[in-house]
C-alpha cells in the first residue's frame, strides 16, 4: 500500500480528535509490542487504546 492509495471515505472528515486517537494508538502499539515480547500477558488498557485508534482509522479511510 502506498500513500496514493489512501483516500478518505466519502463524507469522512479528518479532525484533530481522530488524529489524536490514531497517534495514541500507534504509540501504544509500540509499547504494547515491546511488553508483549517481554511478557506473555497483554495489558488490556493498551489494547483498548490501540483498538480505539484502529477504529478511527477504519472510520476515516478506505483501505
N, C-alpha and C positions, 0 to 999 in steps of 0.2 A: 504494500500500500504506500502510495506517495501522497504528498500534501495536495496535489492537484485532484486527487480522487475524493478528498474530504469536502463535503458540502453540507451546509446546514439543512435540516429538514424544512420542508415547506411550512411557513408560518412560525418557525422557531426563531427566537431572538436570543443572541448571546448576551447574557447580562453578568454583572460582576458577581452575583451570588453563585451562579453556576460555575463560573471560572474559579472562584474560591473553593468550591466543593471539589472540582476536578484537581486543582493544585494540591489540596489537602489529601485527597485520595492517593495521588501519585507519591506524595511524601510519605504517607502512611504505608503504602505498598512497599516502599523501600525498607522501612523499619520492620514491617511485617515479615518480609522475605528474610531479613537478617535474623530476626527472632525465630522464625520457623526453621531456619537452617541450624540454629543453635539448640532448639528445644523441639520436642515432638508436639506439644500442645500449642495451638494458635490462640493468640489473645483476641477475645471476642470484640473488644472495643475498637481495635484497629480494623478488624474485619468489617464491622458496621460502617466505619468511615470510608473504607475502600468501596464497599457496595453502594453507598450513597453517591460517591463520585462517579462510579461506573454507570449508575442510573442516570446521572446528569449528562454524561457523555452520550448515552443511548437516546436520551430525550432530545438532544440537540442535533446529532449528526446522523446522516445516512451513511452507513459503512458496509 
